[in-house]
Amino acid sequence: VQLVESGGGSVQPGGSLRLSCAASGIIFSLRTMRWYRQPPGKQRELVASITVGGSTAYADAVKGRFTISRDNDKKMVYLEMSSLKPEDTAVYYCNVLRYPNNWGQGTQVTVSS
């Protein structure tokens, strides 16, 4: 399982970013995918998930601001983030539900004025 995240960066509060995750080594179309984040000095936390059928779920802290999506043909999962807040600052990781111990390098998101 290989996961490669990209798209992070530094933005001002209220800004937007789109994260991408390329997955390989799995039958992507059969796997629930998830986005996690790890804020500085804190534990990793689940942000959003998307099932094979496209059903989505979100942490309360990001509901209404973040959108997870997937492209099975490209084996990609995305996280569209808007109305970003300083507390969204974290390293963001994608993850495969079936292989919970496999992680990529993550992508840093910094929200600051």
NORBELDA-V309471 format. One record per residue. N is the residue number from 1. SS is DSSP state (hx for helix, st for strand, lp for the rest). OMEGA is omega as a letter, one per 30 degrees, with the letter a starting at -180 (none if undefined). D_CENTER is the distance of its C-alpha to the mean C-alpha in whole Angstrom. Layout:
BEGIN
((N & SS & OMEGA & D_CENTER) (N & SS & OMEGA & D_CENTER))
END
This chain:
BEGIN
((1 & lp & l & 17) (2 & st & a & 15) (3 & st & a & 11) (4 & st & a & 11) (5 & st & l & 8) (6 & st & l & 10) (7 & lp & l & 10) (8 & lp & l & 10) (9 & st & l & 14) (10 & st & a & 16) (11 & st & l & 17) (12 & lp & l & 19) (13 & lp & a & 19) (14 & lp & a & 18) (15 & lp & a & 17) (16 & lp & l & 14) (17 & st & l & 11) (18 & st & l & 9) (19 & st & l & 6) (20 & st & l & 7) (21 & st & l & 8) (22 & st & a & 11) (23 & st & l & 12) (24 & st & l & 16) (25 & lp & l & 19) (26 & lp & l & 18) (27 & lp & a & 19) (28 & hx & a & 16) (29 & hx & a & 17) (30 & hx & a & 18) (31 & lp & l & 15) (32 & lp & a & 13) (33 & st & a & 9) (34 & st & l & 6) (35 & st & l & 3) (36 & st & l & 6) (37 & st & l & 7) (38 & st & l & 11) (39 & lp & l & 13) (40 & lp & l & 16) (41 & lp & a & 19) (42 & lp & l & 17) (43 & lp & l & 15) (44 & st & a & 12) (45 & st & l & 11) (46 & st & a & 9) (47 & st & a & 7) (48 & st & l & 7) (49 & st & l & 8) (50 & st & a & 10) (51 & lp & l & 14) (52 & lp & a & 16) (53 & lp & l & 18) (54 & lp & l & 15) (55 & lp & a & 15) (56 & st & l & 12) (57 & st & a & 12) (58 & st & l & 11) (59 & lp & a & 12) (60 & lp & a & 15) (61 & lp & a & 14) (62 & lp & a & 11) (63 & lp & l & 13) (64 & lp & a & 15) (65 & lp & a & 13) (66 & st & l & 9) (67 & st & l & 9) (68 & st & l & 7) (69 & st & a & 10) (70 & st & l & 11) (71 & st & a & 14) (72 & lp & a & 16) (73 & lp & a & 18) (74 & lp & a & 16) (75 & lp & a & 14) (76 & st & l & 11) (77 & st & a & 8) (78 & st & l & 7) (79 & st & l & 5) (80 & st & a & 8) (81 & st & l & 9) (82 & lp & a & 13) (83 & lp & a & 16) (84 & lp & a & 14) (85 & lp & l & 16) (86 & hx & a & 17) (87 & hx & l & 15) (88 & hx & l & 12) (89 & lp & a & 13) (90 & st & l & 11) (91 & st & a & 9) (92 & st & a & 6) (93 & st & l & 6) (94 & st & a & 5) (95 & st & l & 8) (96 & st & a & 11) (97 & lp & a & 13) (98 & lp & a & 16) (99 & st & a & 16) (100 & lp & a & 14) (101 & lp & l & 16) (102 & lp & a & 14) (103 & lp & l & 12) (104 & lp & a & 11) (105 & lp & a & 12) (106 & lp & l & 9) (107 & st & a & 9) (108 & st & l & 11) (109 & st & l & 11) (110 & st & l & 14) (111 & st & a & 16) (112 & lp & l & 19) (113 & lp & none & 23))
END
